[in-house]
Amino acid sequence: MIEHLRRHHQFVRAGACQEGFDTAPDRFRRVLARTALTMPSTTAVVSALAIARGNALVRPVLQTGLSILFRRSERYVERHMADRGWTTDQDTERATKTFWSAVFGAVLLSQAGFPGGPSDVDISTTLAIRPADAVRDGPNPTATDP
């Protein structure tokens, strides 16, 4: 999964997916979300989650796989942010778990026949990535990170 995300991001960095006025962190977040939602392995993970819910024997294997996915995703996002001078106001570990939970939920809704689908959900907003020197939104919108 992570390798698929890397290849898709290289495609975007090459300029094949310019989005106009958006910042690079915005494009990165959208690419991650779009890629995660369209990977065939995402559907398999959602199916495995459903199986694990009713089968205690499967849970340890699934928990291990999810732990690896979360850790690799967290490291990937941290490296990518560090290489580009980006930051986040979130804990990266928590943000990656939230991101993947939203992805799995969107796929599950789609599989259940819910009107719309993953493309109707803005998964990219679960990752609040911005340039380190950018002004952040919030209680003090003129504050910047030290």
N, C-alpha and C positions, 0 to 999 in steps of 0.2 A: 504494500500500500504506500509506504513512504517513498519508495523508489518511483512509483507512478506519479506521486506529487512532485518530486524533484524534476522529472522529465517534463511534466506539464508546465512547471514554473520556468524552466529553461526556454520553452516555446514562447512564453509571455515576455521574458527578458529580451528575447531576440526581436521584439517589436511586433510580433504577429497578432497581438491582442491588445492594441492601444484602446483605451477607454475614454479619451478626451480629457476632461478637466480633473479627473480623479488623481489622487496622490498615489505614489508607488505603494504605500502600505494598504490603501484601499484596494488596489488591483491585486496585490498579493493575497489579501483576505478573501476576495471574491474567487480568485483562482483556486485557492485551497478548498473553499466550499463547493464550487462547481465540480472540481475533480473528485472530492470525497463522495459527493452525491451520485456521480456517474460511474464509479468504479464497480465492476461486477462483484468484487469481494465484499463490498459494503452490504449488498443484499444477503450474501452468505453469512455475514456476521449477525445481521438482524434475525435470520432464521435460526442461527445457533443460540442466540439469546432466548428465543421463544422455546427452543428445545430444553435449554438449561433450566428454565423456569420450572418445568415439571420433572426434571431428571437430575437428582443430586449427584449422580456419578459423572455427569458432563461438566458440572460447575467448575471444578478445579482447573480443568483444561481450558475452559473459556476464560476464567479469571486470569490465568497465566497469559493467554493470548492478548487479552485486553490490556493487561499491565504492560506488556511489551509495546503494544500499539501506543498507549498513552505516553510511556517514557520516550520512545523514539520520536513521537510527534512533538513532545515538549522540547527535546534536544534540538530537533530540526528548526522549530520556531525560534528558540533562543539563539542558535547559531545564525540564522537568517537575520534576526533583528540586530545582533551584535555586528555582523558584517556590514550592515547598512546604516548603523547609527540610529536605530529605531528603539522605541521603548514601549512599555505598556503600564497602565495603572493597575493591572491585575496580577495576581500570582499566576505564573505561566502554567504550573501544574494544574491548577484549578481551571484555568481558561481552556486548556486542551481537553480536559475531561468534559467540560461544558460543551465545547465545540462538537466532540464526537457524540455526546448524548443527543444533541440537537440533530445531528446528521442521522443517527439511527432512528430517532423519533420521526423525522420527516420521511424516511424510507418506509417505516412501519405504517404510517398514515397512508402513504401512497399504495402500499401493498394491500391495505385493508379496504381500498376502494374509496377513500375519502376524496371528495371533489377537489380538484387542483392537483397538487403534488409537490415534490421537493422543490421545484422551481418557484413555487409560490411562497416559500419560506426563506427569509433572509438569514441564512446560517452565518454569513460572514460577520454579522454584527456581534457574534459571541466572542470575537477576538478584537479587543480594543488596542490596535497597534497604531503608533504614530511616530513621526520623526521625533527624536529626543529633544530637539530645540523648539518644537511646535508648542503653541499655547494649547492648554488642555481645557476641555469643557468641565463644568462642575460648579461647586459652590464658589470658587474663586477663579473665574475664567481668565484672569490675567496672570495667574501663577504658572510657572514652568518648573519642570523637574530640575533639581540642583545638578 
